[in-house]
Amino acid sequence: MIICIDVGNTNIKYAVYDGDALKISFRVATDLKKTSDEYGAQLVEMLSVAGIAAGEIEGGIFSSVVPSLDYTVEHMLRVYFGVKPYEIAPGLKTGLRMRADNAKEVGADRIVNNVAALQKYGTAKPIIVVDFGTATTFNILKDGEFIGGVIAPGIRGSLDSLVSGTAKLPRVEIEAPKSVIATSTVTNMQAGIVFGFAGLVEFIVKKIKKELKAESVLTVATGGFSEIMAKETACIDVIDKMLTLDGLKYLYHLNKTEEEK
């Protein structure tokens, strides 16, 4: 079995695969103050609840957009699982062609999402990958190549900014109210966040499709708020919440195979 870890600004997502079969997946809050020992003890305990012993993990791979946790995660996997993990970083084989001014600036999570989208959905038509994470990112793939993208504010961060910047607005659950004409402070805020971001997604996807000039484009949504947003817009074709972790699994086997040649 192998463990795949996606370190994000808000959450750390874990998945354990036995071959191609997913055994378990879960997420924990990202905490910059936690040590590798704390992360390791937490992970060992969570896996044991699922009946998976640390000794059963034979390999690992991780992507990270939080540089200060890179060593923490790598050290944790070495000490608690005895594996030397692959890291999504320059030098790792991905097979992804990128049309970017500086490929090193492209986030590890975006690289993994792009690789996963091409592997799972093919190259027959252009693909737009929308990741509803801490930031809302749009990745555009055409003819098997990453040709560019868009980075917009994240849903949770926008709501937090609204609440912290005002004296009386409360924290609310991110869900769509019954009507855009809302009648309470809570539903007013929910309407603004959910329908506002639905409009942002629809407009950006529309602009991308216009520039692509393609007869057919596949739009794939991933990330924590993908299901909520997909209900409010007709431009999302597929919801794939495991896209990043599946991409890590693919990249692990790709690099393991190359290493064994």
C-alpha positions, 0 to 999 in steps of 0.5 A: 500500500502507498500513502498520498498526501496533498498539503494545502493551505487549509487542509491536508488530504490523505489517501491510502491505495492498495494498487489502484484500489482506494482503501481510505481517504480523509483530511485534517486541518493544516497546522503550521505549529505541529511537529512531524511527531504530532502529525505522525502520531495523528496519522498512525492513529487514524490509519489504525482505526481503519485497520491499516498498520504503519508497516503496511505502507510501502511508499509515499508521495506528497504535494505541498503549497506550504513550503514550511511543512515540506520537511515536516511531512517528509520527516514524518513519513521517514520516521513513522512509516520508514518510507522515502517519499516522492515530492512534487518538485522540479526533477520529478517526472510528471510527463506534463508539458506546460506553456508557462512563462516560468514552470517553477511558479506553477503550484504543485497541486495544479500540476497534479490536478492537470496530470490526473485530468489528462490521465482520467479524461484524455486529450480528445477535447480541451479540459478546464479544471476548476479547483475550489480550494483555499484559492479558486484556480482554473487550469486549461489543458489543450492537446495534452498540454497545460496552456495557462490558467486563472487564480481567483480568491477562494470561497472560504477566504472571501467569507472570512475576509467579509466577516473579519472586516465588519463589526456585525456580520456573523460567520455562516455555513457556506450553502445556497439559500432558497432564494437570491432575494434573501431576507436575513443577514445569514441568507444575504451572506450565503447568497452573496458568497454562493451565487456570487462565486457561481457567477464568477465561475460561469463568466470565467469558464465562458471567457475561456471557452471563447478563447479556446474556440473549441467545439467541445470543452470538458469542465472538471470541478474538484476541491471542498466546495465543488459539489455546492458550486456545481449545483448552482452552475450549468458549466461544470460537467464532472465533479471529481473530489479525488482528482488530486489524490488520484493524480498523486497515486499515478505519479508515484507509480510513474516515478517508481517504474522509472526508478526500477528500470 
